[in-house]
Structures are given as C-alpha cells and as structure tokens.
Amino acid sequence: MINSAIRTGWPVRRKVLGDAHVDRTLQHLTPLNDEFQDFITRYAWGETWTRPGLDHHTRSMITIAMLIALNREAELKMHLRASFNNGVTRDELKELIMHSALYCGLPAANATMHLAQQVF
C-alpha cells in the first residue's frame, strides 16, 4: 500500500525539481534504492515541502542556503537548477550567495558561485 504522503509527494517533487529530474530518478530505481526514493518522496516532498507557512520560493532559498553551509555540492547544484521552477531569480541567488559568504565563509560562497555559473 502506498502512503498518501508518497502519492502527494511525487507531484510536488515534479513541480519543484522538474519532470526531467524526476523521470531520471524513476528510470534508475533499483531494488537497492526504491525504498529510499519512497522515503525521500514521503518525508521531503509529501510532508515537508507541502507544509503551510512557507511557499516553494522561500523553501527553495532556505534549502540552497543550508546546502551551501553544509557543502553538499551535488544536492546544491540540483537545487540551484530547480530554484527557477520556484520563481527564484538570478539576482536573488546572487544575493543569497553573497550573503552566505558572511556566515558560511568565502570558500563556500566562491564554490557556490562557480556552481551557479554552470547552471546559468
């Protein structure tokens, strides 16, 4: 039986990350990772990104800031790319990256600026 949060999560995941990303994920499901993908879809997309109080634009900006701080390059690149699906502008990303230099350090911000240039 599929949990209702999983059913709710897939459309949100598509909206935020884009169809191409989700389609690639589904094409690469294996017996090893299928339950993990359900876990991500249920808790990240079906329960967290659907909560009231913050829109997808704000959640996207917060996610990017946290990924900069945690130095999670692969996830950061994905969320930089996906941020446009959530209405985040290039100017907002530029300001977020510059602001992160104060709290995450210049090397983290510089690395993110390089990633952002690849995405843009």
VOGU-3710 file (C-alpha; in Angstrom, 3 decimals, decimal comma):
1> minsairtgw> 0,000/0,000/0,000  1,365/3,399/-0,983  1,287/6,004/1,761  -0,773/9,133/0,981  2,278/11,344/1,593  4,125/9,421/-1,124  1,218/9,975/-3,540  1,197/13,666/-2,604  4,981/13,911/-2,774  5,571/12,848/-6,381
11> pvrrkvlgda> 3,682/15,795/-7,947  5,402/18,241/-5,573  8,776/16,716/-6,394  7,994/17,157/-10,106  6,902/20,764/-9,626  9,965/21,725/-7,592  12,705/19,711/-9,321  11,199/19,394/-12,793  9,909/16,477/-14,825  13,294/15,602/-16,340
21> hvdrtlqhlt> 14,913/15,129/-12,929  12,061/13,014/-11,568  11,879/10,938/-14,754  15,628/10,187/-14,467  15,114/9,189/-10,837  12,285/6,825/-11,766  14,322/5,312/-14,612  17,107/4,484/-12,177  15,018/2,782/-9,479  16,542/-0,477/-8,291
31> plndefqdfi> 15,772/-2,966/-5,535  18,515/-1,198/-3,553  17,225/2,384/-3,838  13,462/2,107/-4,398  12,528/2,268/-0,716  14,975/5,138/-0,209  13,278/7,078/-3,021  9,902/6,421/-1,366  11,387/7,692/1,908  12,623/10,902/0,240
41> tryawgetwt> 9,331/11,398/-1,578  7,244/10,810/1,526  9,138/12,920/4,041  10,812/15,616/1,948  8,180/16,195/-0,727  4,957/14,771/0,718  5,268/16,051/4,271  7,824/18,888/4,449  7,548/20,797/1,147  3,727/20,639/1,456
51> rpgldhhtrs> 3,533/22,171/4,924  1,742/25,510/5,274  3,612/28,640/6,252  6,348/28,789/3,609  5,908/28,863/-0,146  8,146/26,919/-2,518  10,147/30,051/-3,365  11,096/30,554/0,291  11,755/26,853/0,890  13,997/26,801/-2,171
61> mitiamlial> 16,054/29,750/-0,898  16,351/28,191/2,572  17,376/24,836/1,097  20,084/26,444/-1,022  21,441/28,372/1,965  21,620/25,196/4,060  23,298/23,232/1,273  25,903/25,984/0,905  26,598/25,799/4,640  26,814/22,002/4,569
71> nreaelkmhl> 28,956/21,910/1,403  26,660/19,421/-0,353  27,694/20,109/-3,949  25,538/17,579/-5,827  22,335/18,498/-3,992  23,228/22,191/-4,199  23,638/22,040/-7,970  20,290/20,275/-8,291  18,528/22,849/-6,108  20,192/25,787/-7,863
81> rasfnngvtr> 18,832/24,436/-11,138  15,408/23,757/-9,606  15,153/27,174/-7,965  13,891/28,682/-11,224  10,886/26,324/-11,070  10,064/28,000/-7,755  10,299/31,575/-9,008  13,754/32,334/-7,595  15,551/34,896/-9,746  19,224/35,088/-10,663
91> delkelimhs> 19,511/38,299/-8,658  18,060/36,593/-5,585  20,512/33,719/-5,965  23,398/36,146/-6,378  22,404/37,945/-3,162  21,912/34,659/-1,314  25,392/33,503/-2,353  26,972/36,822/-1,381  25,151/36,783/1,973  26,291/33,208/2,590
101> alycglpaan> 29,913/34,355/2,343  29,479/36,116/5,693  28,099/33,102/7,528  29,468/30,109/5,595  32,810/31,545/4,514  34,223/32,902/1,296  35,379/29,488/0,019  31,833/28,093/0,313  30,333/31,117/-1,420  33,001/31,073/-4,117
111> atmhlaqqvf> 32,418/27,375/-4,820  28,678/28,038/-4,999  29,185/30,939/-7,394  31,114/28,584/-9,687  28,294/26,026/-9,488  25,714/28,724/-10,183  27,629/29,818/-13,271  27,444/26,236/-14,577  23,690/26,173/-14,002  23,031/29,601/-15,530
//
